[in-house]
Amino acid sequence: MRKHKVRMLISEAAVDARIREVAAEISHDYAGKKVHLIGILKGSVPFLTELAKRMTIPVTMDFMSCSSYGSGTVSHGVVRLTKDLDEPIEGREVIVVEDIIDSGRTLSYLKTMLETRHPASLRLCTLLDKPACRVVKDIQVDYSCFIVPDAFVVGYGLDYDQQYRNLPYIGVVDFIKD
């Protein structure tokens, strides 16, 4: 692991406030319906649980795992599905919950795959959106908490080589030159 330090980008209070706003928006949009949240492991877990706790509509959950990073800091462009859903989504109101969208490859891959399973609706929700890094231009994010710059971010589920997921805020990793 390269020498680095982490500096705060978005405070815990700001993250909490924005998650409350997005949860209220989703609850309003799906009033009278049950929503099935699909969390993308591992990074989405803190965000998904905080989002679900603040929603005022019935919620069910399932998880998928895929990766385009490995242990590096740059997406290598190949998406691998490593854990599929435990339950069918046909006829359900589905929201895919992700920690961050940058290149758009992972969510584009998942959206295309999940649409073949015939949910009643399929929307995308992300804690962080990094549009400066978008490779897949036609990916539509329905709910986004924060737009972040082209930097390597950690915290609130996002990691650098499996570290920093437990930070209660969003930080930027600054690499130190030797």
Steps between C-alpha positions, in 0.01 A plus 500: 500500500634841403567765763199724533284711726124549507340843519131571556295594195141468630424504873301236685225756568473590132486133398229429756291801395519413132409135557191620689404719202544219247305256721214750517509545121488124440222458758300769322561352154395152614216596736264205541751252358764264635856553377760229457850639557791318340828591667823455312751342738704598681508876470126570496423339837539805729310722255226245433431438868487871585278568196261214585471609867380841388248384238135511605377233257534121522848384396655163420867442423731273309865524401724446200874517478705603202822681441697694246778609736667209677753643745605797288389860479396506134219303338639240262180504291391138539197443723485167683184374672608311812165467685156497344165576661341254741142584391327570168413863418228444241213744556679685782581869538881480502761758593864404454704667777867568432771682695644684199455527126805610309564327166140376493605152385382313809155658515454475124585130514270440797212702357510310171512166682226586750263633235490150348349382830188717443468719807196733510749788507876533532673811629854580609607671822854595594665668794766659280502591131826573321387620153848615398601132475194380308581260216144371454326825412140376481474372858221684684529533878158565652609587854842644584618643830821679398699584190870463576815601313732263318685386812535168679234513772456280807273472800138412558556164334755602238845354546861512401625141499226405753586784740297807602152354435413584862569874477176686581581767238623512141872557467749540220815290487803719430799293395838606632796495265804323638 
